[in-house]
Amino acid sequence: MDFDFNVLENNYLLLLSGLGMTLYMATVSLAIGIVLGALACLGKLSESGLSYWLANAFIDFFRTVPEVVIIFWVYFCLPLLLDVRISAQVCGIISLSVFAGAFLAEIFRAGVLAVPRGQVEAAHALGLPNYYVWRHAIVPPALRRMMPAFVNFLTEMLKITSLLMAIGIGELMYRANTLGAETYKFMELYTAAGVLYFAVIFPLSIYARRAERRRVQRTGN
């Protein structure tokens, strides 16, 4: 069976537009997920009270339910509950954002807990306000420790966006699938989609591995 490069030459702009949508959905969802994850992280670090239980429920639920179930529920059920029309893109962003928030909360919490306790206690002993303790003694080292895990999660987010084709969002896999149905050149188009995913995700994976090695060399664990 010959590999038909002509179909890629004729449709590469559509594939690139699908890649652009993939990056857009992942970026917006990740930005919202960072906010949700930070709030859930703070709630769980409180270790008591309503905020702790709400954060626990949020994290446990959205880390347990499959992503495709969340996507379908938000797309089909949320508009019925709110009695409003919600576009597929907004539904996709909501779905990926809550998923990202739940996973990032645990990544953030692990980074904060990895900060040496003595460093935090020393900052408090100097009489610094909590805001300055978090800004100068906790957040910078926590960010360095959590960065490899954060980048690894970003690669997962990029792959999970392919599930959004199920609700008609024109991301990369949706474009490859619809073009394949029109041209019957599934091998060429799916191969091209795989190559594009690889081109975006592989450099991030390399960075995450190198960042993890540097972290281990600095901290010894």
C-alpha positions in Angstrom: 0.0 0.0 0.0 1.5 3.3 -1.1 1.7 6.2 1.3 -0.1 9.2 -0.3 1.7 12.4 0.5 -0.7 14.4 -1.7 -3.5 14.1 0.8 -1.2 15.7 3.4 -0.1 18.4 1.0 -3.7 19.3 0.3 -4.9 19.2 3.9 -1.9 20.2 6.0 -3.5 23.6 6.8 -6.6 21.9 8.3 -4.3 19.6 10.3 -2.3 22.6 11.6 -5.5 24.4 12.5 -6.5 21.3 14.5 -3.2 21.4 16.3 -3.8 25.0 17.0 -7.1 24.2 18.6 -5.5 21.4 20.6 -2.9 23.9 22.0 -5.6 26.5 22.7 -7.8 24.1 24.6 -4.9 22.7 26.6 -3.5 26.2 27.4 -6.8 27.8 28.5 -7.8 24.7 30.5 -4.4 24.6 32.1 -4.6 28.2 33.1 -8.0 27.8 34.8 -6.8 24.5 36.3 -3.8 26.2 37.9 -6.2 28.5 39.7 -8.5 25.7 40.8 -5.5 23.5 41.8 -4.0 26.3 43.9 -7.3 26.8 45.7 -7.7 23.1 46.3 -4.1 22.8 47.4 -4.6 25.5 50.0 -7.8 23.9 51.2 -6.1 20.5 51.6 -3.1 22.0 53.4 -5.5 23.6 56.0 -6.1 20.0 57.2 -9.4 20.9 58.8 -12.6 22.8 58.3 -15.0 23.1 55.4 -12.3 24.2 52.9 -10.3 21.0 53.7 -13.4 18.7 53.1 -14.4 20.6 49.9 -10.9 20.3 48.5 -10.7 16.6 49.4 -14.0 16.0 47.7 -13.1 17.9 44.6 -9.7 16.2 44.2 -10.9 12.7 44.9 -13.9 13.0 42.6 -12.2 14.4 39.6 -9.1 12.3 39.9 -11.3 9.2 40.0 -13.9 9.8 37.3 -12.7 9.0 33.7 -12.1 12.2 31.7 -14.5 11.1 28.9 -17.3 10.8 31.5 -16.6 14.3 32.7 -16.6 15.6 29.1 -19.9 14.0 28.2 -21.6 15.0 31.5 -20.6 18.6 31.1 -21.6 18.6 27.4 -25.0 16.9 27.8 -26.1 17.4 31.4 -24.8 20.8 32.5 -26.8 22.8 30.0 -29.9 20.9 31.1 -29.2 21.7 34.7 -28.5 25.4 34.1 -31.1 25.7 31.3 -28.7 27.5 29.1 -26.9 26.8 25.8 -23.2 26.1 26.3 -20.9 25.8 23.3 -18.8 22.7 22.8 -15.6 24.7 23.3 -16.8 26.0 26.7 -17.9 22.5 27.7 -14.5 21.2 26.7 -12.7 23.9 28.7 -14.8 23.3 31.8 -14.2 19.6 31.6 -10.4 19.8 31.2 -10.1 22.6 33.7 -11.7 20.6 36.6 -9.7 17.6 35.7 -6.5 19.7 35.6 -7.4 21.4 38.9 -7.7 18.1 40.7 -4.4 16.7 39.5 -2.5 20.0 39.9 -3.7 20.4 43.4 -1.8 17.2 44.4 1.2 18.3 42.4 1.2 21.7 44.1 0.7 20.1 47.6 3.6 17.7 47.0 5.8 20.6 46.0 4.9 22.6 49.1 5.4 19.7 51.5 8.8 19.0 49.9 10.1 22.4 51.1 12.4 21.8 54.1 10.5 22.5 57.3 13.4 24.3 58.9 13.5 26.9 56.1 9.8 27.7 56.7 10.3 27.9 60.5 13.3 30.2 60.1 11.2 32.5 58.0 8.5 32.6 60.6 11.1 33.1 63.4 12.2 36.3 61.6 8.7 37.6 62.1 7.8 37.8 58.4 4.1 38.0 57.5 2.6 34.8 56.1 2.4 36.5 52.7 6.2 37.0 52.6 6.9 33.6 54.0 4.9 32.0 51.1 6.3 34.3 48.5 10.0 34.0 49.4 10.4 30.8 51.5 7.8 28.4 50.2 6.7 29.1 46.6 10.2 29.5 44.9 11.6 26.1 46.1 8.2 24.4 45.8 8.0 25.5 42.1 11.5 24.1 41.4 10.5 20.8 43.0 7.1 20.5 41.3 8.2 21.6 37.8 9.0 18.1 36.4 5.7 16.7 37.5 3.9 19.8 36.2 5.5 19.4 32.7 4.6 15.7 32.7 1.0 16.6 33.5 1.1 19.2 30.6 2.0 16.4 28.2 -1.0 14.4 29.5 -3.3 17.3 29.0 -2.2 17.6 25.4 -3.0 14.0 24.8 -6.3 14.1 26.7 -7.5 16.9 24.4 -8.0 14.3 21.7 -11.1 13.1 23.7 -12.8 16.4 22.8 -13.3 15.1 19.3 -16.2 13.2 20.8 -18.2 16.4 21.3 -17.3 17.9 17.9 -14.4 20.2 18.8 -12.1 20.7 15.9 -8.9 19.7 17.6 -6.2 17.6 15.8 -7.7 14.2 16.1 -11.1 15.5 15.0 -9.5 17.0 11.9 -7.6 13.8 11.1 -10.7 11.7 11.6 -13.1 13.9 9.5 -10.5 14.2 6.7 -9.9 10.5 6.8 -13.7 9.9 6.4 -13.7 12.3 3.4 -10.7 10.9 1.6 -10.4 7.3 2.9 -6.7 8.1 3.7 -6.8 7.2 7.3 -3.3 5.8 7.5 -1.8 9.0 6.1 -3.9 11.4 8.2 -3.6 9.4 11.5 0.1 9.1 10.9 0.4 12.9 10.4 -1.6 13.5 13.6 0.7 11.2 15.5 3.8 13.0 14.2 2.4 16.4 15.2 1.6 15.1 18.7 5.1 13.7 18.9 6.6 17.0 17.7 4.9 18.9 20.5 5.0 16.4 23.4 8.4 14.8 23.0 10.4 18.0 23.7 8.3 18.5 26.8 9.1 15.0 28.0 12.8 15.5 27.4 12.6 18.7 29.5 10.8 17.0 32.3 13.3 14.2 32.5 16.2 16.6 32.5 14.5 18.8 35.1 13.9 15.8 37.3 17.6 14.8 37.1 18.7 18.3 38.0 16.3 18.3 41.0 17.7 15.0 42.2 21.2 16.2 41.9 20.4 19.3 43.9 18.3 17.8 46.6 19.5 14.2 46.6 16.0 12.7 46.5 
